[in-house]
Amino acid sequence: MKVVVIGGGPAGMLAAISAKKQGNDVTLLEKMDKLGRKLCITGKGRCNITSSLDISEFIKNIPGNGRFLYSAFQNFDNKDIIRLLNIPTKEERGNRIFPVTDKSLDVLKSFTKKLKELNVKIEYNMEVTEIAPKDENGKLKVKTVENKENNRGNINNRDKNKNNIKIFEADKVILATGGKSYPLTGSTGDGYELAKKLGHTVTKIRPSLVPLEAFEQNMCKDLQGLSLRNVNIELKNKENNKIIYQDFGEMLFTHFGVSGPTILSGSAHLVRYKNIDELLKNKKIVLNIDFKPALSEEKLDERILRDFAEFKNKQFKNSLDKLLPQKLIPVIIEKSGINPNKKVNEINKKERHSLVELLKNFEVTIRGFRPIDEAIVTSGGINIKEINPKTMESKLVNGLYFAGEIIDVDAYTGGFNLQIAYSTGYTAGNNM
């Protein structure tokens, strides 16, 4: 059986490997001049391969349609990918699995070695323009245009009038073109258009695992570069006072707003929240930061009292060095409403309590998401109702399968999104 896999990311490579192991004639079409470009930049170039969590815990880390993936995870789990790659790995904070070498290239080399061993045919610089439904002979036709410009990520500069059009016949086609994040790696949303032409529904495409912009631009610029390690964050809907997302860990202030692991994970929840665009527009989404989560308000007040006793003859602006990072102090002083030149021994109980409240509940108003080309993954994609979760086959087009980020599923950081790619890719390829 002839199988064409479209897209040479982790989902496509796993699909090709899996389909080839079934004894099929497999051709892998890649738009760029290399496989796995996006894979190579994951985990800041180190590649967070997967998570060591029990596979039953994975669904909890997938806010975007996690239940759809039960079968795929049962078919191919985190232990399976480690076995397949056959490279030394290590576990880091947060159950994250990395290659021992800290080089994503080693992960890619393992994939490409496997593809070579299995004699999977790979066609580079092949941009798919159309998938034609099955003809009278039961064959799907994959139309491509050779695009030599893609090696520079210049995906729009192509001349389709030249004799560079090629058609691949297939019994089965696996669409694994990725989402729209990191377009220079080849993820430009082409697959959505191909699926739409075949009658599939594509849910709203939005950035996920992405930094957030704030209305308080000047304040954020003042705090730009400030990294906070052990803080508690809450993303809250002020309209009903409901907490949308809560987390503990690292965050970072940027010139436009906030970023860092806790913020990125929070964005994955925020992007799927009901009426989110309207709420953002009306300044109803806020980020509350607890700078001192290890201390109750009472304990923090006691701590401040001790510092004030030590610096009783100093001005307020010079009394917070032990308590806060240097960059944060001017902002906290301004927001506290306490005169910066006021002597510490003159600060009253009410003022001190307002300072405690500020440190335990620092508010930033969220304006929106950064652009999708800055997102780690894409939220939205092929509607899961149109895909068989046990096989990844389209319910609308016989012989068409989906794998990876093109499907409307997305997860937190920590290796979960890559595992989705492997598991769906394997499932699709294994059902050829």
C-alpha positions, 0 to 999 in steps of 0.5 A: 500500500502506498502511503504519503505523509505530509510534514516532516516534524515529530508527528510526520516522522513517527507516522512514516516510521510506524506506517513503514513498519506495517510494510507499506511503501511510504513517502514523506513530503517535507516543505523545507530543506530539512526535517524537524526544524521546529523540533530542533528549537524546542526546549530552547534547543535542548528538546524536552522529549516528553514527561516522565509522568504516568501516562494517566496524568497526561490528560490533566496537562492537556487543557485543549481536548485532552480526552480525545487522546486516550487511545493514542496514548495507550497506543504509544506512550512516553516509555515507547518514545524513549525506547524508539529514540534509543539515546541517553536521557535525563530527568529534570525539574517538573518531570521533564525528559531531555537528552543527556547531551542537551542537544535537540539535534541528537533527537532529530538524528535518531529519527532520521537514522530510523527513517533511513534504516527503514528506507522511507523515501523523503522528498524535500522542498515539496509544498503540497498545494492540494489533496484530491479525493479518491478517484475511480481507482481508489487513489488519493492524489497529492499535488505538490510544487517544488519550492527551492526557496523554502530552505530560507523559510521564504515560503511565499516566494515560489513560481507555480508556473514553472515545470516544478509540479509533481503529483504523488498517488497514494492509498492513504495520506497522513496530514501532519503539517503542524500549526501556525506557530514558528512559521520560519520552521515551515509551520504556516497553517497550510494543512488547515487549508488543505483540510478545508478544501476536503470539507473539514472544519478548522476551529479558531486558530489562536496562539497558545503557550505564549507570553501575555501583553499587559495594559500597564505598559510603562510599569512592565517596561520598568520591570523588564528583565525581572525574573521571579522564581518562586511566586504564586500566580492567578489569572482571574476573571474580574467579572465573576471573580473566578480563578481561571488558572493558578500556578507556582513557579517562575515568571518574567516581566517583559517590555510588553507584559509577562512571560515565563513558564507559569504565564505560558501554561496560563495562556493555554487555559486563557485562550480557550476561556469563554468570551475571552476576547470581550473580557480582555477588551473590557479589562476583566482579565487580571494577573494576580502575583503573590511575591511572598507565597511562603508567608501568610499575610500575618507572617509577612507583616511580622517580617516587614516589622523586623525590617522596619525596626532595623531601618527605623531611621531610614526613608521608606524608599531605602528600607526594602532592599532585604525584602524585594529585588532592586528592580521591583522596589520603585514600582512597589513604593509607587503603588503602595501610596506611601511617601518614599521619603517618609521615615520608616518609624513614621509609617502607620499600621494601615500603610504597612497592611496596604504594603502587605496586601500589595505584595500578596496580591500584585495586580496586572491587567492583561490586554491580550496574547502575543502574536502566534509566531511567538507562540510555542504551540497553536490552539485550534485546528481540525475539529476532533469530532471529524477524526476517529480517535482510535485511528486518527482517520478522517470521518469525512474523507476515506484514507485521510489521517491527521497527526500532531499539532494540526489537530485541535489539541494542545497542552502545557509546557513540559514535553506534553505537546511533543508526546501528542505528536508522537502518539497521534503520529504512531496511531495514524501510521499504525492503522495503514 
